[in-house]
């Protein structure tokens, strides 16, 4: 259930993005449906890719960074023997090689080098900025510019199937990981080249594709689209909860720090009223035993004590 902030719905949509459109295309369609420009996604999927695309609506745009930081799970089919300009099937083939006779054990041995914290170079066909312009603009103009490497973490890679030339993998990784770069680098490590032939995001944190709504079903719902919204409490389930007494809850909503003797160590918490209204996110200073407001989602007037 979504949370109402004023008259505007606020929450998160878990959309199963279809193939052939950009993440921004999905945002634009939801903006028209919701009648607000206050909609944003929490991690781009290429037009070729499908699966979990989390969209924040209304006040939920303020928690996008929490959702974006979550671990991702992808299923990808890497086509070996072909290298492309974009590292996926949308690019032009620039090299073809014979795929060696590979068994599962030899592939698994090569995959070990891609586990843990690794360095990736973003592909030229990406939205990473260079001198204020996305790299894909340079790529389309036939230019190759200097790119900065980034550290990413790949927690797990599982082989789902292997039938030459297609290798299907499940990849659990940190935000910012380019599966296209992984496919390209794996192809180079196997000395035959490779690119992403298909890509589906199966999960982002606890949000799973089997629980997602299709864009078609969402638009068919019309004015009842917000029935698919998940509230802020659900969206912030990665943070622990803290319930404040009514007076402290009101002071917190005003932006005041709350002294709480013996407060448990931690970084951030979701702060609630005694009747479980979400007030906002607080940060804990364990040395001073103070809970300070970081983001608030409720008007203080709603919690204001009655006049004496």
Protein Blocks (a to p, Z undefined) as FASTA:
>chain_A
ZZdehjbccddddddddehiafklmmmmmmmmnopabbcdebdcdfkbgcjddddehjll
mmmmmmmmpccdddddddehiacfkopakbccfbdcddddddfklmmmmmmmmgcjdddd
ddfbbcbdeehiafklmmmnopacdddddddddfbdcdfbdcdfbdcddddddehiafkl
mmmmmmmmnonopadfbdcdfbghjbcfklpccfklmmmnmmmmmmmpccfklmmmmpcc
ddddfklmmmmmnopacddehiacdfbdcdddfkopafbdcdddfknopacdfbdcbdfk
lmpccdZZ
